[in-house]
């Protein structure tokens, strides 16, 4: 991952992981886009199921968010 301010560039491997986590084909170009996509994915998991496993998956997704500068 290459980051300059809010700009973001993911490696091929990171793009694949992002697609798996968020079900989005296009990689994010900014930290804000990256975090927003993870938040949407975590919200979708929460809305589908309230089991302990879903809460864990939601926490993992939110744990992948990047700090804003």
N, C-alpha and C positions, 0 to 999 in steps of 0.2 A: 504494500500500500504506500502510495506516495501522496503526501498531503502538504499543501501550501495554503495556509490560512483556512478558508472555507472550501477551497478547491480540493478535489479528491480524485485519485486515479487508482483503480484496483487491478491487481494482477489477474491473469486468467483463472487461476485457482480461487482467488477471492471473489471474482465475478460469479463463478460457479456456486460457491457457498452462498453468496447473496441471492442468487436465483432460487436455490433450494429453500432458503429461509423465508423469502418474501414472495416467491412465485412471480417475480417481475423479470422480464427478459432484458430490458435496458439497464445497464449499470448506472448508478448515481454519479453525478458530476460534482456534487457538493456534499459536505458533511450534513447539511440540513436535509437534503434529499435522502441520504442514507439513513439518518435517524428517523425521519418521517416514515419511510417504508417499513422499518423495523417496528415502529409504533403501531402502524396499521396492521401488520402481521400479528403482533401480540394481541391487539384488540380483537382481531378475527378469531384467534384461538380462544380467548376469554369468552367471546359471544357464543361459540359453538358448544363449549363444554366447561363445566366448573369443577372437574375432578382434580385430584392432587397432581396427576401427571400433566394436565393442561396448565395448571398454575406454575409448575416447574418449567414447562416449555415457554410459557410467557416470560418468566424470569430470565431464562437463558437468552431469549430474543432481546429483551430490554438490556441485558448485560452486555450485548454486543454494540450498543450505542456508543458513539464516539463523543468525547468532550468537546464542547464548543469553545472556540478561542475568543 
